[in-house]
């Protein structure tokens, strides 16, 4: 059975073992994960970096790939099956990432990867209990005040360092359901797909922070979708870097690794990009 947990500054999963994080790294992760999902931010090089507003061409390209790979989303134990998802918060090779699409092979991961929650170590009051004691409530109030001070300080440091506008998000005492806590996935995926845009191209392509993080984490296949050039490039992890193995143009129909058992139709990926006539900004 796979177990995921975060205790103090240690992230641990049954598959990847444990990672010891500094208190500063944990604070930065919490500041990033506390931002609203609509902010479309990532934590790269220790800084919160924002993506541009997503375009409909960007979303359509992701959907065009997702619908064609849908046949791989079988129940557990399906031969050749995958766990597929979109915009998952991940912590890989020291970077906080949110890839457009991500997948894990079922034959390597019989159970879906589990989120590692960063806030378990904070829990001192179980709000599901009928009547928490006065001592528990006092401890909780002290923690809540301390966390508010720390969060404001982190936001102020990020504004000073990055010159980026970061909104302070007040913490709310909803700590019963582990699904509602701040957390990340740390199990390296077998496949990642990113749709390039003006705001992300330098980070997604060769020598970019995300490119390097995926390689260091051991991601086997990396797809880059270029809406401007109308092409999809498949990279495979080599001995020293990612190596291009396939390029699919706008009229192409081809089976692409690691999904060799089905053909991908490029026109269904670039449908809106072709109609609008230019690459998206998302």
N, C-alpha and C positions, 0 to 999 in steps of 0.2 A: 504493500500500500504506500502510495506516495504521500509524503508529509512536507508541508511548507510552513516555515515560521520565521519570525524575526525576534531575537532576544538581545536587548542592548544594542551592540553594534555588529551583530553577527546575522547575516542572511544565510539561511540553510534550506536546502531541498534534498530529497532523497537521491535525485539524479545528479545534481551538480555539486553536492557537498556544501561546505560552508564558505562564506566570504566575510572577512572582517572589515567593517567600514569604520572610518573615523567619525567622530561626532559631527564634524563640519560637513562631511558627505551626507550623513543622515539628515541634517538640517536643510541642506540644499535640496535633497530629494523630496522632503516634506513640503518645502516652499513651492517646488515645481508641481507636485501632485495636488496641492491645495488650489491651484488655479482652475478656473472654470474650464470645462472641456472645449467650449467655444473659442478659447484663446489660442488653441492649436500651437502649443508651446512644446519645446523639447529642452533637455538639459545637456548641453554640449560644451565640453571643455570647462565644466564648472559654472557655466553661465546659462541663464534662461534665454533661449532664442525662440523668436516667434516666426511662424510661417505666415505667408500672405493669405488673405481670404481665399478660400477654395472656390474655384470656378466650376461651372457645370460640366465643362469638358473634362476636367480632372476627375470629378465624381463619376462621369459616364465611362471613362477609361477603366477605372477601378471596377465598376459594375460589369463592364464588358468582359473583363478577365474572370471575375468572380462567377458569373453565370456559366462560363464555359468550363470552369474547373469544378462546378457544383457536383458533378458525378463522383468526385473523389470523397465527398463528405458522407461516407457511409457510417453505419453504426460501428461501435468498437468491434474489432476483429475482422473487419472487411478487408480482404486482400487488396493491397495497393491503396488503402485508405489514408486519409490525412485529416488532421485537426487544422482547420482553416479559420482565420479571423481577420479583422481589419482594425487598424489604429489601436493596437494594444500597447499599453504603457510597459516598456521593458527597460531593464538595467543590464546592459551588456558592455563588457570591457571598459567599465568606468563611465559610461555615457547613458543618459536618460533618453530613450528613443521611443518614437511612436510611428512605426512603419505603416505604409498604406495597406499592405497585405502581408500576411505571415502564415507559415504553415509548419507543422511537425508531422513526420511520418508515424503512422500508427504502429508499424512494425518495430520501430525504435522506441516509441512512447505509447504503450498499451493504454494508459490513462492520459487524459488531457492535462497539460501543464497547469499547475496551480499557482495562484497569486501569492506572493510573500507579503504579508501585511507588516508595515513598519510601525504601527501604533500599538501593538499588543503590550509592549513594555510600559505603556502609559496607563493601562487600565487599573484603577484602584477601587472603582465603584461599579457594581453590577446593577444597572438601572432596570434589569428585568426582575430583581428581587422586590418583594412587597414593601419592605421598610428598611432601607439602608441605615446603618447606625450613624450617630452623630460624628463619630471619629472618621468614618469613611467620607461623609459629606465635607468635613473640614479639610481632609486631605485632597479631595477632589477640587474644592474651591481654590486651594493653594496652587494645585497643578494648573488649573485653568488660567489663573492670573499669570503664572510663570510662562505658560505657553504663549499667551497673548503678547507678553513683552518680547519673548524670543522671536515670534513671527514678525512683529513690527521691525525688530532690529535686522532680521534677515532681509526683509523687503527693502529697507533703507540701504543696506550694503549693496544689494543687487542694483538698485537705481543708481548709486554712486559709481559702481564699477562699470556697468553696462550702458548706462544712460538710456535705459529702457523703462517704459512705464509699466509698473507692476502694481496691481491692485491688491490691497490687503483683504484677505478673506477671513472674517471672524470664524473661529472654531466653534462648532456646536456640539453639545454633549450627547451625541448619539453614538454610543460605543458598544452596543449590545451585539449587533449583527456583524460578523467578520467581513461580510461583503461590503459594508459601508465604510470600512477603514481604508486608510491610505496604503496602497500597495503596488508592487510591480511584479512582472514576470521575469525570472532570471534564467530559465531554461533556454539555452540557445536553440533557435529554430533551424530547421533544415532548409528552409526557403524563405526569402524575403523579396518583396516587389515594391519598388518606389516609382511613383510617377513624377518625372522631373518638372520643375517650374522655375521661374526666374528667381524665386526666393530660396529654393532648396538645391538648385543645380550644383553649386560649389561644394555643398556638404555631402550630396549623394554620389557624385561621380568620383573618379579615381583620385586618390590622395585626400579626399574629403574626410571629415571626422566620422561621418556615419559609415562610409565605405570602409575605413580602417577598423571601426568598432565591430562591424559585421564579420570582417575577416578574422580579427583577433579572437572573437567569440566562437569561431568555427562554423559559421553559417555556410552550408555547402553550395547553395546556388543563390545567385543574386540577379534579379531582373530589373532593368531600368527601362522605363517607358518614356520615350521622348515625343511629346506632342507636337513640337515644332518640326521635327524631321519625319514624323510619322513612322517611327521604327521602335521595335522592342529588341533590346540586346540582352542576351543571356550570358551570364558570367558563371564560371565554375571555380571553386576554390582550388588554387594550385599550391605548389610548394612554398612560394614566396609572396604571391599576390593573386588576385582574381584574374582569370584568363577568359577572354571572350570565346564562346563556343558556337553561338548561333546568333543570327541577326534576322529579324522578321520585318519586312517592309509592309507598307500599307495595303498591298494587294496579296500579301503572302498567306498561305495556309500550310501550317507545318506543326508536327509534334515537337514540343520543346522540352528539354530536360529541366526539372526532374519528373515531368508529367508526360512521359514518352508514349503512353497508351492512348492518347487522344490528340486530335489536331486542333490547333488554335487558329481561329479566323481573325486576321488582323483588322479587317473592316469593321468588325463588331467592337473592337477596342477603340478605333479612331472615328467612330460614327459622328459624334458631335464636333470633334476637332475638324473634320472635313467639312461639315456643314457650315460651321462658323468661320473657318478659314484661317485660324491661328491657334497656337498653343495656349493652354490655360495658365492662369496666374497662381492657381492653388498649389 
